Amino acid sequence: MNKKLNDYQFIDGSRLTSVIEALIFASEEPISADKIRDIIVEQEEQIEINEETVQDFIDKLNERYDEMGLSFRIQPLAGGYTFATQPKFHYWLSVFQHQNAYRKLSQSAIETLAIIAYRQPITKPEVDQIRGVDSGYVIRQLMEKALIEVSGRSDSPGKPLLYRTTRHFLRHFGLNSVNELPKPREIEEILKDDDMAEHRQLLLERQMMMELEDEIKEEEVTTDEEPDEDKASGDEESSGSEEE
């Protein structure tokens, strides 16, 4: 990094770079640059620092980690910054620490989560209509896993609850925002890479989400078309589920 940064030294001898590093390390949730700035300026008003400066210091820290060959770095996640191990070490971590429970999602859970992720905010009746079955149990599971949350109520009759994904959802799928949800073509290319074998389960979950989104779009396109017998039968079953 060519930019010259004023690494302010505090009375106790600690440097501004180290303070930013400590705040990110100690935070249980990804901490935003704005929050880091507020904490520092609140204690040391004479320090001139903004969100861009915080990013510059984080870049400086990551350069230091790379030069030292360390296994971790600071990365943006869910609108903030957090420490994460380098991708090349993920295999060794998976050997030591098996996939946690949050990654063990059933197909129905992934299907429901995909609908919510790409259609949020969305109501349970809308999810039920797309899936053709009652999704109440799965939605409760996703809420227990902190992957979705209630975001308000719809203006439709009965004012049903609206659901959206959470910041934990972003961390679970390694995203900084929902705009980073992968495209099908990107996933197919990664899945062909043998070096990415340890990530395939997570990528397959993402692929299922994308495939389901494509099915939803196709369903919208054919909504006004005359259904065949199989579709008509399926619609009748779906309608019966909604009435219940």
Secondary structure as UniProt FT lines:
FT   TURN            11..12
FT   HELIX           16..26
FT   HELIX           33..43
FT   TURN            45..46
FT   HELIX           51..68
FT   STRAND          72..77
FT   TURN            78..79
FT   STRAND          80..85
FT   HELIX           87..89
FT   HELIX           90..96
FT   HELIX           101..103
FT   HELIX           107..119
FT   STRAND          122..123
FT   HELIX           124..131
FT   HELIX           136..144
FT   TURN            145..146
FT   STRAND          148..153
FT   TURN            157..158
FT   STRAND          161..165
FT   HELIX           167..172
FT   TURN            173..174
FT   HELIX           178..180
FT   HELIX           184..191
FT   HELIX           194..199
FT   HELIX           200..221
FT   TURN            222..224
FT   HELIX           229..243
//
